[in-house]
Amino acid sequence: MSIYSVVIHTKPENISSVSTALEKLEGVELHATNEKGKLIVTVDHHDRVYCSETLMGFHNIPGVLNSSLVYEYFEEDASQQDEDTLADDNIKLLNDACELKEFAKGEQSTN
């Protein structure tokens, strides 16, 4: 899961058209605007690449002067965390088995 918080700058006369364009984008939510042309939006999507591409795409919206990433939150999906944990556990088991094998060899040579 990825969540981006972004400030978008536009001219005051373009607030309405930029807001409308933003609201059509998947995962984009408009939270606030002001009379000077600042818009506060979040991009919330499970795909981090999608969020990054959406952020870069803000510059292609007619009337957008600039966009600034303020905050990014990223968390791996639980399924990916489970796979990573399983892989780490397997590596630990293999290392333990190798150590045990080496220990057993040492015990045999002393007997």
Backbone as ProteinMPNN parsed JSONL, in Angstrom:
{"seq_chain_A": "MSIYSVVIHTKPENISSVSTALEKLEGVELHATNEKGKLIVTVDHHDRVYCSETLMGFHNIPGVLNSSLVYEYFEEDASQQDEDTLADDNIKLLNDACELKEFAKGEQSTN", "coords_chain_A": {"N_chain_A": [[0.839, -1.163, 0.0], [0.512, 2.209, -0.808], [0.636, 5.606, 0.074], [0.471, 8.872, -0.898], [0.998, 12.253, -0.128], [0.288, 15.326, -1.496], [1.017, 18.624, -2.645], [-0.445, 20.7, -4.926], [0.09, 23.229, -7.275], [-1.597, 25.853, -8.901], [-2.912, 28.369, -11.092], [-5.196, 30.722, -9.666], [-7.546, 30.971, -11.239], [-7.695, 28.519, -12.453], [-8.378, 26.581, -10.652], [-10.855, 25.188, -10.493], [-11.0, 23.645, -12.926], [-8.663, 22.082, -12.725], [-9.179, 20.74, -10.34], [-11.406, 19.203, -11.109], [-10.216, 17.526, -13.035], [-8.395, 16.127, -11.423], [-10.092, 14.74, -9.68], [-11.066, 12.759, -11.305], [-9.146, 10.845, -11.469], [-8.007, 7.624, -10.598], [-7.74, 6.641, -7.243], [-7.006, 9.139, -6.352], [-7.586, 11.788, -4.166], [-9.09, 14.824, -3.474], [-8.474, 17.133, -0.984], [-8.368, 19.767, 0.003], [-8.531, 23.23, -0.99], [-7.22, 26.487, -1.775], [-7.695, 30.046, -2.146], [-5.491, 31.025, -3.439], [-4.575, 29.173, -5.202], [-3.585, 26.705, -4.393], [-3.754, 23.219, -3.998], [-4.568, 20.452, -2.022], [-3.899, 17.12, -2.116], [-4.314, 13.534, -1.924], [-2.793, 10.485, -2.924], [-3.736, 7.284, -3.087], [-3.065, 3.999, -3.25], [-2.621, 0.505, -3.999], [-0.436, -0.131, -5.516], [2.785, 0.891, -5.761], [4.232, 1.9, -7.927], [2.181, 2.827, -9.568], [1.297, 4.995, -8.018], [3.557, 6.668, -8.12], [3.728, 7.185, -10.885], [1.302, 8.479, -11.238], [1.715, 10.755, -9.681], [3.786, 11.966, -11.184], [2.327, 12.394, -13.474], [0.643, 14.486, -12.832], [1.715, 16.847, -13.733], [0.996, 16.924, -16.355], [-1.598, 17.715, -16.478], [-3.677, 20.156, -17.706], [-3.127, 23.462, -16.659], [-1.857, 22.923, -14.272], [0.794, 24.075, -12.426], [2.848, 23.23, -10.77], [3.798, 20.42, -8.767], [4.221, 19.091, -5.538], [5.652, 16.591, -3.66], [4.798, 15.83, -0.439], [4.62, 13.952, 1.563], [5.236, 10.475, 1.947], [3.957, 7.264, 2.372], [4.65, 3.886, 2.71], [3.867, 0.493, 2.634], [4.525, -2.909, 2.615], [2.537, -5.44, 1.031], [0.671, -7.832, 2.913], [0.895, -10.458, 1.983], [3.315, -10.389, 0.603], [5.01, -9.802, 2.716], [4.711, -12.151, 4.18], [5.902, -13.991, 2.403], [8.524, -13.005, 2.382], [9.21, -13.339, 5.083], [9.02, -16.122, 5.282], [11.084, -16.849, 3.507], [13.294, -15.77, 4.896], [13.146, -17.343, 7.205], [13.66, -19.858, 6.095], [16.307, -19.547, 5.231], [17.56, -19.18, 7.698], [17.075, -21.712, 8.846], [18.567, -23.327, 7.089], [21.151, -22.336, 7.591], [21.38, -23.026, 10.305], [21.282, -25.812, 10.038], [23.641, -26.295, 8.626], [25.531, -25.436, 10.519], [25.026, -27.306, 12.543], [25.755, -29.634, 11.207], [28.499, -29.182, 10.859], [29.246, -29.088, 13.539], [28.628, -31.705, 14.261], [30.513, -33.084, 12.73], [32.843, -32.256, 13.981], [32.507, -33.434, 16.519], [32.596, -36.124, 15.868], [35.246, -36.441, 15.048], [36.657, -36.108, 17.383], [36.036, -38.309, 18.848]], "CA_chain_A": [[0.0, 0.0, 0.0], [1.219, 3.478, -0.855], [-0.152, 6.824, 0.218], [1.259, 10.08, -1.133], [0.357, 13.54, 0.122], [0.864, 16.208, -2.518], [0.506, 19.977, -2.828], [-0.444, 21.067, -6.338], [-0.048, 24.67, -7.464], [-2.199, 26.293, -10.144], [-3.406, 29.749, -11.003], [-6.521, 30.714, -9.05], [-8.619, 30.791, -12.224], [-7.692, 27.128, -12.928], [-8.669, 25.655, -9.551], [-12.005, 24.346, -10.811], [-10.688, 22.668, -13.979], [-7.658, 21.158, -12.206], [-9.884, 19.909, -9.359], [-12.222, 18.243, -11.859], [-9.301, 16.54, -13.635], [-7.839, 15.307, -10.343], [-11.137, 13.867, -9.135], [-11.299, 11.667, -12.257], [-8.037, 9.9, -11.389], [-8.162, 6.539, -9.613], [-6.919, 6.722, -6.041], [-6.685, 10.524, -6.015], [-8.641, 12.464, -3.409], [-8.859, 16.245, -3.222], [-8.827, 17.412, 0.401], [-8.539, 21.195, 0.279], [-7.999, 24.212, -1.932], [-7.314, 27.85, -1.267], [-7.921, 31.044, -3.197], [-4.228, 31.341, -4.108], [-4.281, 28.155, -6.206], [-2.975, 25.499, -3.828], [-4.658, 22.099, -3.79], [-3.99, 19.368, -1.227], [-4.464, 15.847, -2.556], [-3.605, 12.295, -1.608], [-2.858, 9.374, -3.869], [-3.796, 6.082, -2.255], [-3.179, 2.851, -4.161], [-1.805, -0.632, -3.552], [0.74, -0.235, -6.382], [3.675, 2.043, -5.566], [4.568, 2.44, -9.249], [1.008, 3.602, -9.99], [1.33, 6.266, -7.29], [4.65, 7.49, -8.663], [3.347, 7.624, -12.23], [0.222, 9.449, -11.069], [2.361, 11.977, -9.222], [4.475, 12.578, -12.327], [1.308, 12.777, -14.434], [-0.018, 15.735, -12.455], [2.283, 17.928, -14.54], [0.358, 16.898, -17.672], [-2.949, 18.263, -16.367], [-3.661, 21.578, -18.074], [-3.303, 24.398, -15.554], [-0.976, 22.608, -13.144], [2.096, 24.73, -12.513], [3.842, 22.475, -10.032], [3.293, 19.549, -7.705], [5.284, 18.781, -4.585], [5.409, 15.484, -2.752], [5.005, 16.262, 0.936], [4.744, 12.792, 2.437], [4.999, 9.171, 1.33], [3.857, 6.112, 3.264], [4.665, 2.646, 1.945], [3.849, -0.733, 3.424], [4.393, -4.086, 1.767], [1.339, -6.249, 1.227], [0.863, -8.917, 3.882], [1.339, -11.658, 1.271], [4.744, -10.223, 0.331], [5.691, -9.917, 4.0], [4.722, -13.572, 4.511], [6.921, -14.632, 1.564], [9.84, -12.57, 2.864], [9.431, -13.995, 6.372], [9.262, -17.524, 4.992], [12.424, -16.943, 2.932], [14.241, -15.546, 5.987], [13.113, -18.536, 8.055], [14.344, -20.944, 5.383], [17.75, -19.267, 5.275], [18.003, -19.458, 9.064], [17.091, -23.167, 9.012], [19.719, -23.864, 6.349], [22.36, -21.97, 8.34], [21.404, -23.867, 11.507], [21.607, -27.18, 9.614], [25.071, -26.314, 8.294], [26.266, -25.361, 11.775], [24.848, -28.587, 13.202], [26.564, -30.605, 10.459], [29.887, -28.9, 11.213], [29.395, -29.483, 14.923], [28.638, -33.182, 14.286], [31.814, -33.52, 12.196], [33.82, -32.024, 15.038], [32.266, -34.421, 17.559], [33.043, -37.435, 15.364], [36.694, -36.485, 14.963], [37.214, -36.175, 18.742], [35.727, -39.622, 19.437]], "C_chain_A": [[0.89, 1.234, 0.0], [0.239, 4.619, -0.684], [0.802, 8.001, 0.043], [0.401, 11.285, -0.765], [1.073, 14.562, -0.754], [0.206, 17.586, -2.454], [0.658, 20.304, -4.309], [-0.7, 22.566, -6.438], [-0.623, 24.935, -8.853], [-2.546, 27.774, -10.004], [-4.816, 29.698, -10.42], [-7.665, 30.467, -10.033], [-8.705, 29.357, -12.756], [-8.058, 26.11, -11.845], [-9.786, 24.686, -9.915], [-11.664, 23.269, -11.837], [-9.646, 21.641, -13.503], [-8.304, 20.21, -11.19], [-10.701, 18.826, -10.063], [-11.354, 17.151, -12.465], [-8.74, 15.595, -12.575], [-8.859, 14.293, -9.82], [-11.455, 12.69, -10.052], [-10.232, 10.574, -12.165], [-8.262, 8.874, -10.277], [-7.204, 6.738, -8.443], [-6.563, 8.127, -5.6], [-7.874, 11.153, -5.302], [-8.216, 13.901, -3.135], [-9.358, 16.57, -1.826], [-9.094, 18.891, 0.677], [-7.986, 22.024, -0.877], [-7.991, 25.56, -1.217], [-7.395, 28.813, -2.444], [-6.65, 31.418, -3.956], [-3.823, 30.292, -5.137], [-3.555, 26.931, -5.69], [-4.056, 24.454, -3.603], [-3.917, 21.03, -3.007], [-4.681, 18.081, -1.649], [-3.677, 14.689, -1.96], [-3.79, 11.337, -2.759], [-2.73, 8.121, -3.025], [-4.042, 4.89, -3.175], [-2.27, 1.737, -3.662], [-0.499, -0.754, -4.333], [1.586, 1.037, -6.28], [4.047, 2.71, -6.891], [3.416, 3.302, -9.761], [1.021, 4.974, -9.311], [2.396, 7.204, -7.85], [4.294, 8.038, -10.043], [2.219, 8.654, -12.173], [0.795, 10.792, -10.631], [3.049, 12.7, -10.382], [3.472, 13.071, -13.37], [0.565, 14.055, -14.082], [0.466, 16.891, -13.314], [1.655, 17.993, -15.933], [-1.076, 17.434, -17.641], [-2.888, 19.748, -16.721], [-3.971, 22.47, -16.871], [-2.421, 24.119, -14.356], [0.375, 23.271, -13.385], [3.197, 23.885, -11.887], [3.126, 21.525, -9.082], [4.471, 19.158, -6.83], [4.848, 17.644, -3.678], [5.757, 15.942, -1.343], [5.299, 15.072, 1.837], [4.48, 11.534, 1.633], [4.971, 8.109, 2.421], [3.825, 4.876, 2.381], [4.704, 1.478, 2.912], [3.672, -1.902, 2.461], [3.086, -4.789, 2.066], [1.662, -7.389, 2.176], [1.36, -10.174, 3.191], [2.829, -11.583, 0.964], [5.54, -10.34, 1.617], [5.79, -11.38, 4.41], [5.789, -14.308, 3.71], [8.323, -14.273, 2.041], [10.181, -13.251, 4.188], [9.751, -15.461, 6.174], [10.665, -17.718, 4.419], [13.487, -16.756, 4.014], [14.311, -16.756, 6.912], [13.841, -19.699, 7.404], [15.854, -20.764, 5.407], [18.294, -19.583, 6.662], [18.074, -20.967, 9.308], [18.279, -23.802, 8.298], [21.023, -23.557, 7.082], [22.499, -22.822, 9.599], [21.801, -25.298, 11.159], [23.089, -27.306, 9.283], [25.923, -26.279, 9.558], [26.19, -26.693, 12.521], [25.698, -29.665, 12.535], [28.045, -30.429, 10.801], [30.183, -29.33, 12.648], [29.508, -31.019, 15.017], [29.966, -33.727, 13.742], [32.889, -33.377, 13.256], [33.693, -33.042, 16.159], [32.8, -35.79, 17.121], [34.563, -37.533, 15.366], [37.348, -36.568, 16.346], [36.96, -37.525, 19.397], [36.625, -40.678, 18.915]], "O_chain_A": [[1.891, 1.296, 0.714], [-0.86, 4.594, -1.238], [1.809, 8.111, 0.743], [-0.793, 11.318, -1.064], [2.301, 14.651, -0.752], [-1.001, 17.702, -2.238], [1.747, 20.198, -4.873], [-1.587, 23.104, -5.775], [-0.205, 24.334, -9.843], [-2.474, 28.342, -8.915], [-5.55, 28.737, -10.654], [-8.65, 29.818, -9.683], [-9.672, 29.007, -13.433], [-8.046, 24.906, -12.1], [-9.668, 23.486, -9.669], [-12.003, 22.102, -11.64], [-9.741, 20.462, -13.845], [-8.01, 19.014, -11.182], [-10.684, 17.666, -9.653], [-11.714, 15.975, -12.415], [-8.625, 14.393, -12.812], [-8.525, 13.139, -9.554], [-12.06, 11.715, -9.606], [-10.404, 9.493, -12.728], [-8.656, 9.22, -9.163], [-6.011, 6.972, -8.634], [-5.891, 8.304, -4.584], [-9.013, 11.067, -5.763], [-7.123, 14.156, -2.629], [-10.52, 16.322, -1.504], [-9.951, 19.227, 1.494], [-7.11, 21.591, -1.626], [-8.657, 25.749, -0.2], [-7.187, 28.428, -3.594], [-6.723, 32.06, -5.004], [-2.849, 30.48, -5.866], [-2.965, 26.188, -6.474], [-5.133, 24.755, -3.088], [-2.758, 20.736, -3.301], [-5.903, 17.964, -1.552], [-2.528, 14.844, -1.546], [-4.795, 11.365, -3.469], [-1.731, 7.925, -2.332], [-5.097, 4.786, -3.8], [-1.273, 1.992, -2.986], [0.441, -1.403, -3.874], [1.147, 2.12, -6.668], [4.163, 3.933, -6.967], [3.639, 4.375, -10.321], [0.781, 5.993, -9.959], [2.151, 8.397, -8.029], [4.531, 9.211, -10.333], [2.188, 9.591, -12.971], [0.406, 11.839, -11.148], [2.902, 13.912, -10.535], [3.732, 14.05, -14.07], [-0.08, 14.649, -14.946], [-0.296, 17.817, -13.593], [1.772, 19.01, -16.617], [-1.696, 17.587, -18.693], [-2.136, 20.506, -16.109], [-4.952, 22.255, -16.16], [-2.249, 24.99, -13.503], [1.014, 23.055, -14.415], [4.319, 23.825, -12.389], [2.003, 21.784, -8.649], [5.577, 18.925, -7.319], [3.813, 17.719, -3.014], [6.875, 16.388, -1.084], [6.115, 15.158, 2.754], [3.62, 11.514, 0.753], [5.85, 8.061, 3.282], [3.066, 4.819, 1.414], [5.467, 1.471, 3.877], [2.787, -1.891, 1.605], [2.583, -4.751, 3.189], [2.799, -7.855, 2.233], [2.177, -10.897, 3.762], [3.533, -12.589, 1.051], [6.629, -10.914, 1.62], [6.821, -11.813, 4.925], [6.503, -15.149, 4.254], [9.205, -15.13, 2.098], [11.313, -13.69, 4.389], [10.652, -15.994, 6.821], [11.364, -18.656, 4.805], [14.47, -17.495, 4.051], [15.391, -17.15, 7.352], [14.557, -20.443, 8.075], [16.595, -21.731, 5.585], [19.361, -20.183, 6.793], [19.032, -21.449, 9.913], [18.922, -24.706, 8.832], [21.899, -24.416, 7.184], [23.592, -23.286, 9.925], [22.563, -25.93, 11.89], [23.721, -28.307, 9.621], [26.916, -26.998, 9.665], [27.191, -27.152, 13.071], [26.29, -30.506, 13.211], [28.759, -31.41, 11.007], [31.251, -29.872, 12.932], [30.349, -31.555, 15.738], [30.478, -34.726, 14.247], [33.739, -34.252, 13.418], [34.711, -33.474, 16.7], [33.386, -36.519, 17.921], [35.112, -38.596, 15.655], [38.475, -37.048, 16.466], [37.599, -37.857, 20.396], [36.503, -41.84, 19.304]]}, "name": "protein", "num_of_chains": 1, "seq": "MSIYSVVIHTKPENISSVSTALEKLEGVELHATNEKGKLIVTVDHHDRVYCSETLMGFHNIPGVLNSSLVYEYFEEDASQQDEDTLADDNIKLLNDACELKEFAKGEQSTN"}
